Amino acid sequence: MIKNYLMAFFVLTLHASVTTTVARASDKLAIPAPKHHPNLVSQPNKGVLLIARRGMPDPRFERTVVLLASHDDNGSLGLIINRASQTRLGTLLPELNALDDKGHSVYFGGPVGVNSLKFLVRHNPPPDAALHVMEDLYLSASQSTLESMLQNQKSSQELRVYVGYAGWAPGQLDSELVRKDWHLHKAAIGHVFNTEPGLVWQELIELYDPEGQLVDQKTLGRRLILSMYLGARSR
């Protein structure tokens, strides 16, 4: 279990990191873009990215990219992959400090289970106590497996550690997809281990909802008024 004061410290450093890398759009509404990208996915599944739409109504997932690790009749589980913090693994788990000579940072994986750690690791053969996600990428919550991966000198391009995760009850994610809260995109290893995670959402959202298709509210309002006026005159 992670001590409360350490969790508070983690949240503060996460907030500082996010506010320095994320520029919030204001006074803008999204106009849907054609979705013909070759990596567009029609159904959620493990190894699929959830890209939060512009104007995501749930502030916990605003401008996030979630890697799904499982999706079945029991619900869905994933990790936010683009919210890095300035907290080191050895700060949260001092007993691992001696093993973590790579100085791994801890990421915010989601609002569920924030007193627990999970990690994504690239490894072949499959590590113990791990769930296959895609290719040679696995998800685990086992501290002994984490210790083993650290002893194997896994770099930040092979190992990412997360506090918390994203979870959905049965049918909940499907409802959000019907509401068009998320874009679905085939995940690649490069998305998970991007050296600039704070830019991942912006890069991906441009594929589905380009910035150039945004209009500010004043312009949209003028257009609506003009169309109403022209419509009234044509009657």
C-alpha atoms as one frame of an Amber mdcrd trajectory, in Angstrom:
protein
   0.000   0.000   0.000   1.242   3.498  -0.784   1.264   5.878   2.148  -1.219
   8.735   1.987   1.388  11.461   2.209   3.308   9.920  -0.665   0.117   9.779
  -2.718  -0.521  13.467  -2.005   3.031  14.236  -3.097   2.512  12.226  -6.287
  -0.712  14.079  -7.136   0.976  17.449  -6.640   3.905  16.565  -8.896   1.523
  15.103 -11.469  -0.460  18.354 -11.499   2.718  20.364 -11.987   3.789  18.143
 -14.881   0.398  18.224 -16.620  -0.018  21.982 -16.345   3.369  22.568 -17.970
   2.758  20.246 -20.945  -0.960  20.631 -21.679  -2.362  23.759 -23.310  -6.120
  23.951 -22.805  -8.263  25.070 -25.731 -10.869  27.684 -24.828 -13.892  29.188
 -26.556 -13.857  26.524 -29.273 -16.223  23.858 -30.531 -15.169  20.847 -32.563
 -16.528  20.172 -36.033 -16.378  16.384 -36.704 -13.742  15.301 -39.207 -13.990
  12.428 -41.699 -12.645   9.255 -40.098 -10.719   7.316 -42.733  -7.419   6.795
 -40.938  -6.053   3.271 -41.565  -5.596   2.640 -37.829  -9.175   3.537 -36.982
 -10.726   0.674 -34.968 -14.447  -0.047 -34.887 -14.625  -2.006 -31.611 -12.850
  -1.729 -28.239 -10.477  -4.543 -27.359  -7.137  -5.091 -25.679  -4.369  -3.305
 -27.543  -6.687  -0.495 -28.622  -6.253   3.164 -27.681  -9.092   5.315 -26.411
  -8.469   8.913 -27.458 -10.550  11.391 -25.490 -12.569  13.614 -27.775 -12.229
  17.369 -27.663 -14.554  18.609 -24.951 -14.539  15.290 -23.063 -17.318  15.726
 -20.450 -15.461  13.765 -17.734 -12.646  16.044 -16.498 -10.703  13.045 -15.172
 -10.130  11.938 -18.749  -9.768  15.284 -20.484  -7.035  15.119 -23.148  -6.107
  11.558 -22.235  -5.055   8.504 -24.208  -5.961   5.177 -22.609  -4.478   1.827
 -23.590  -7.069  -0.909 -23.138  -5.657  -4.039 -21.512  -8.938  -5.937 -21.348
 -12.525  -5.557 -22.532 -15.109  -8.290 -22.017 -18.429  -9.073 -20.349 -16.883
  -8.265 -16.959 -16.026  -4.709 -17.927 -12.981  -2.855 -19.220  -9.560  -1.990
 -17.827  -6.910   0.328 -19.190  -4.110   2.734 -18.363  -3.770   6.410 -19.200
  -0.423   6.486 -21.020   0.136  10.220 -21.463   0.188  11.562 -17.898   3.722
  11.460 -16.606   4.730  12.803 -13.216   7.986  13.982 -11.676   7.777  11.272
  -9.010  10.320   8.455  -9.109   9.461   4.832  -8.437  11.929   4.724  -5.555
  10.052   7.557  -3.847   6.812   5.583  -3.743   8.442   2.235  -3.032  11.753
   2.818  -1.213  12.385  -0.917  -1.049  12.837  -0.859  -4.844  15.169   2.125
  -4.836  18.319   0.003  -4.944  17.009  -1.911  -7.972  15.818   1.128  -9.915
  19.114   2.445 -11.195  17.313   3.690 -14.331  15.301   6.184 -12.233  11.893
   5.248 -13.630   9.210   7.926 -13.375   5.709   6.984 -12.221   2.717   7.726
 -14.451  -0.892   8.400 -13.503  -2.781   5.426 -14.893  -6.306   6.458 -13.928
  -8.663   7.398 -11.101  -9.342   3.829  -9.890  -7.129   2.050  -7.351  -4.804
   4.993  -6.749  -3.191   3.190  -3.819  -1.865   0.467  -6.093   0.753   0.133
  -8.809   0.538  -1.526 -12.209   3.136  -1.612 -14.922   3.527  -2.260 -18.625
   6.622  -4.113 -19.728   8.078  -5.470 -22.948   9.479  -8.920 -22.373  10.039
 -12.214 -24.129   9.277 -14.834 -22.916   6.099 -13.678 -21.123   6.823 -12.592
 -17.538   5.197 -14.275 -14.559   1.826 -13.002 -13.274   1.225 -10.823 -16.325
  -1.608 -10.217 -18.797  -0.794 -10.069 -22.496  -1.853  -6.778 -24.090  -0.276
  -6.812 -27.562   2.903  -7.955 -29.316   5.518  -8.412 -26.550   3.765  -5.994
 -24.167   2.342  -7.214 -20.849   0.450  -5.722 -17.908   1.137  -6.789 -14.329
   0.523  -5.696 -10.760   2.983  -8.171  -9.214   5.736  -6.562  -7.151   7.932
  -9.643  -7.492   7.588  -9.442 -11.283   8.384  -5.731 -11.148  11.500  -6.486
  -9.095  12.516  -9.082 -11.672  12.086  -6.599 -14.530  14.169  -4.008 -12.684
  16.869  -6.602 -12.118  16.770  -7.181 -15.888  17.727  -3.516 -16.331  14.562
  -2.599 -18.212  14.768   0.956 -19.536  11.964   3.503 -19.775  11.461   2.295
 -23.356  10.589  -1.150 -22.029   8.975  -0.501 -18.647   6.380   2.045 -17.493
   4.945   2.100 -13.969   1.512   3.556 -13.178  -0.394   4.633 -10.080  -4.092
   3.799 -10.492  -5.897   2.623 -13.584  -9.004   3.312 -15.674 -11.884   0.906
 -15.123 -15.398   0.556 -16.517 -18.279  -1.604 -15.335 -19.968  -3.923 -17.880
 -21.532  -1.827 -20.623 -20.189   1.483 -19.272 -17.486   1.987 -21.879 -19.874
   0.966 -24.637 -22.250   3.717 -23.485 -19.431   6.267 -23.618 -18.560   5.139
 -27.135 -22.187   5.543 -28.224 -21.967   9.060 -26.776 -18.821   9.537 -28.902
 -16.614  10.391 -25.923 -13.729   8.400 -27.406 -12.008   7.768 -30.714 -10.675
   4.217 -31.155  -7.203   3.737 -32.605  -4.949   0.724 -33.046  -2.149   0.981
 -30.486   1.529   0.729 -31.309   4.483   0.217 -28.995   5.641   3.719 -29.892
   2.480   5.210 -28.387   3.061   3.512 -25.034   6.747   4.356 -24.761   6.707
   7.766 -26.408   9.569   9.891 -25.102   7.225  12.904 -24.967   4.009  11.468
 -23.500   2.518  14.911 -22.979   2.235  15.314 -26.762   0.600  11.955 -27.552
  -3.005  13.141 -27.251  -2.433  16.177 -29.461  -0.741  14.088 -32.136  -3.507
  11.489 -32.187  -6.514  13.806 -31.942  -5.271  15.625 -35.035  -5.905  12.418
 -37.012  -9.599  12.398 -36.128 -10.517  15.950 -35.173  -7.972  18.376 -36.672
  -7.393  21.711 -35.006  -8.104  23.389 -38.330 -11.715  22.280 -38.047 -12.310
  24.277 -34.883 -14.361  27.460 -34.912 -14.712  29.778 -31.963 -18.113  30.229
 -30.345 -18.542  33.839 -31.521 -18.050  32.820 -35.159 -20.392  29.861 -34.760
 -22.976  32.096 -33.114 -22.851  34.580 -35.991 -23.284  31.731 -38.472 -26.286
  30.390 -36.613 -27.913  33.820 -36.444 -27.270  34.385 -40.145 -28.716  30.995
 -41.118 -31.820  31.662 -38.969 -32.226  35.077 -40.597 -31.870  33.708 -44.122
 -34.241  30.868 -43.288 -36.876  33.306 -42.014 -36.572  35.454 -45.146 -37.050
  32.456 -47.431 -40.438  31.559 -45.882
